Amino acid sequence: MLFLLFGTHLYFTLRLGVIQRKIPLGIRLSVTKEPEKGERVQNGISPYSALATALAATIGTGNIVGISTAIAVGGPGAVFWCWITGFLGIATCYAECFLAVRYKVCAKDGSTYGGPMYVLEHGLGQKGLAMAFAIFTVLASFGIGSSVQAYSIRTAVEQLAPVSPHVIGMAAGVLAGVVIVGGSRQIAKVCTWLVPVMSMLYLGGCVYIIIRNIVVVPEAVFVILRSAFCGEAVVGGIAGRTVIMGIRTGISRGLFTNEAGLGSIPMTAAATGTKDAVRQGLISMTGPFWDTVVMCAITGIASISSIINHPGSYLGISADEMCFVAFSELPAYGEFVLSVSLILFAFATIIGWNVYGVAAVRYLWGEKGIKVYQVCYMLFVYLGAVLSMETVWGLSDLFNSFMAIPNLLGVFLLRKQVIEGTENSLYTKGDGGNVP
């Protein structure tokens, strides 16, 4: 998986002329109305709603508990490899979303849907691979989408009050069900206001921690870089790790966090009304930028600088408690702020990933299978709250790999369409992005 992901990310980065340089244009397009001359589908959701839904599904526990776990397991260097995965993954995200828009289908009510399964079937004629991807997506949604998030909600709630995991699991399942029964459009509406609120709340706490430890921030950055290539760094109560362990952990968490190459983000890209594959690709690729390049960078620097400045506070604590120790530096209610942020992030991911699961179920069994799937999905929310962290994370990594393999294969085999379409677009020609 390391070679497959890094190879695909690096290939598209180079072959698309470092498409990451178009991030400012993608950000501008995400908040700009599409020109009226552009072709649109009547009932498709807006590009911003699609981006918000994708961010809700990706900006979650991987940015908080995931980064802390990566530091504890792989050392500070894991943060660097998580960044690299996010930066290079932007190109793959663009490519897979480009193809998703090109091969999406339109329903009778004017709405659109698509994803790697439609790309594999209609673009490559590989019905078997398409079905395999859809099955892996359903399985992954029970892990990365529901179980992992429910476990994080349990961790956050237990920091506030001694509540039974069974009660937490049932409450999370019911609340998620209230939203997801309204369908993808209802989920998109919730995500458009939930994502900015939860992001600002969490980032505000991280920025405060960085400012409080500003004296050691340069040292924190140096430790992250040194540990990434040397592997001998020991920071506070966090023992040094080998370079290979740091790479493996960082890339694994990077994939979990930004989902570039996983095939999930294209499903929201295909739900938009636009038929301009390049435009939507540029908008969708800002997701990994915000999620990994920005969020994980701030989280990593805040965590390592706190560890360096207060090493005694981190001795003997578990991986999922590290972030709470860091937020205890806030002048008041630090653990409360983090707990609320974690609950919101996890809940947003639960409802966001349901969109992916529903898209896969619709492809496999049609509309009749969606209700059954949603009931099972809520059941796994409950199970996630009562399972161990090792089991939850392990299953999530496994199912992520199963999704990524057929998706990356399809994207690579259709690479000429992506490259030619990108080179011929006004958005990506050498005009600096100065388009209407």
C-alpha positions, -999 to +999 in steps of 0.1 A: +000+000+000+029+024+007+043+020-027+009+019-044-003+051-028+030+070-030+036+059-065+001+070-077+003+103-058+038+111-071+029+101-107-001+124-109+017+152-091+044+152-118+022+143-148-003+170-140+024+196-137+021+199-099-016+205-099-012+215-062-002+249-074-038+254-084-050+251-048-057+289-045-079+287-077-097+257-063-104+276-031-118+305-050-139+283-073-154+265-042-171+298-031-178+311-066-210+305-085-204+285-117-208+305-149-242+303-164-227+290-197-216+259-179-237+228-182-255+218-150-278+190-138-311+203-124-311+188-089-274+183-083-260+198-050-237+228-052-199+223-054-195+239-019-221+215-004-202+186-019-169+199-005-185+205+029-199+169+029-165+155+019-147+176+046-172+165+072-163+129+063-126+135+063-119+162+090-125+141+120-108+118+145-078+114+122-070+150+128-071+147+166-068+112+180-052+099+148-023+124+149-017+117+186-018+080+179+006+084+150+031+103+173+028+077+200+032+047+176+055+061+149+073+089+167+073+127+158+084+118+123+051+103+115+036+138+114+060+147+085+050+117+065+013+125+071+019+159+056+037+145+026+008+120+020-017+149+021+003+172-002+010+145-029-025+131-024-040+163-037-031+153-072-047+119-069-078+134-054-081+157-084-077+128-108-103+106-092-129+134-088-123+144-125-132+108-136-162+107-111-178+137-127-171+125-162-188+091-156-216+101-132-252+091-140-284+111-137-315+098-119-351+104-130-355+131-104-326+151-118-302+142-091-268+127-099-246+101-084-214+083-092-180+073-079-152+048-087-177+019-092-192+038-122-158+048-135-146+011-133-178-002-150-184+025-177-148+037-182-130+004-181-158-022-186-148-039-153-181-047-137-164-072-113-139-046-100-167-021-097-188-044-075-157-053-054-151-016-048-187-010-038-186-040-014-153-027+002-169+007+005-198-007+025-174-026+048-152+005+052-181+026+061-188+003+091-152+010+102-138+044+092-172+059+089-191+047+120-171+025+144-140+046+146-160+078+151-182+063+177-152+052+197-138+087+196-172+101+208-170+076+236-135+088+245-146+124+245-177+119+265-158+099+292-135+129+296-165+149+307-186+124+327-187+087+336-212+075+311-217+039+300-203+031+265-235+014+257-255+046+264-230+066+243-233+042+214-270+041+214-273+079+216-248+085+188-266+060+166-300+075+171-288+111+166-270+101+134-302+083+122-322+114+126-300+132+101-292+104+076-328+094+070-332+127+053-308+117+025-277+132+010-293+167+005-302+169+042-267+157+052-252+183+029-273+211+046-261+200+080-225+198+069-224+233+054-227+249+088-213+222+110-178+220+093-169+257+097-181+258+133-162+227+145-131+236+125-128+271+140-135+258+175-107+232+173-082+253+154-086+281+179-075+258+207-045+246+186-034+281+177-035+291+214-013+261+223+012+270+196+014+306+208+018+295+244+047+273+234+060+296+207+096+295+221+099+258+213+080+257+180+112+259+159+126+230+179+093+211+175+095+214+137+132+203+138+123+172+159+096+163+134+120+165+104+149+148+122+127+119+134+112+115+099+147+107+084+167+095+114+142+079+137+162+084+170+144+114+184+130+110+219+106+137+230+094+139+266+076+106+274+074+096+237+102+072+229+120+072+195+108+050+167+124+036+136+122+055+103+101+027+088+076+027+116+073+065+113+067+062+075+042+034+078+023+051+106+024+086+090+012+074+056-015+052+071-028+080+092-024+104+062-046+081+041-071+077+069-072+115+075-075+129+039-088+098+020-070+108-012-069+077-034-095+059-013-123+066-037-147+082-012-144+119-021-153+113-057-188+101-046-196+136-033-180+152-064-203+132-086-234+145-067-228+181-078-248+197-106-218+206-127-206+187-157-172+204-158-149+177-146-118+200-143-137+226-123-151+201-098-117+183-096-100+216-086-127+223-060-126+187-046-088+186-043-089+214-017-103+189+007-070+171+013-053+205+015-076+217+043-077+184+060-040+173+060-018+201+049-035+226+072-053+208+100-028+180+106+001+204+104-013+226+131-023+196+152+012+181+149+031+213+157+008+220+187+012+185+200+050+182+197+056+217+211+035+209+241+053+176+246+087+194+245+076+221+269+059+198+294+074+164+290+064+152+325+027+156+317+030+129+290+047+102+309+026+070+312-005+083+293-023+064+266-022+075+230-058+087+229-052+109+260-023+129+245-045+155+228-064+161+261-031+168+279-022+193+252-056+211+254-053+213+292-029+242+285-059+264+276-067+289+303-101+274+310-122+245+300-095+231+277-107+195+280-143+205+275-134+224+243-115+194+229-143+170+239-169+191+222-147+195+191-141+157+190-177+149+193-187+173+165-159+161+142-168+124+148-205+130+144-199+149+111-178+121+098-205+096+107-232+114+087-207+122+059-196+086+054-231+075+053-233+092+019-205+070+006-221+039+020-255+047+005-239+054-029-222+019-028-254+002-017-274+020-044-250+006-070-251-029-057-288-034-048-307-003-058-329+019-037-344-010-019-312-018+000-306+017+014-330+014+044-315-019+055-280-005+051-288+025+072-301+003+101-269-017+099-248+015+098-264+028+130-258-006+146-221-003+139-221+032+155-232+015+187-206-013+183-178+012+178-185+027+212-180-006+230-150-021+210-113-016+218-093+010+199-069-016+185-097-035+169-114-004+155-083+011+140-070-022+127-103-030+108-104+006+094-068+003+080-077-031+064-109-019+047-092+013+035-067-008+017-094-029+001-111+003-012-079+020-024-066-009-046-094-011-073-099+027-072-062+035-078-060+009-105-090+025-123-076+060-120-042+049-133-056+030-163-077+061-173-049+085-167-048+097-203-083+111-200-074+130-169-042+144-183-057+154-217-088+169-202-067+189-177-043+202-204-072+214-226-091+232-198-091+270-195-088+265-157-055+248-159-038+264-189-010+289-182-033+318-176-030+319-138-065+307-134-080+340-146-112+326-160-148+339-157 
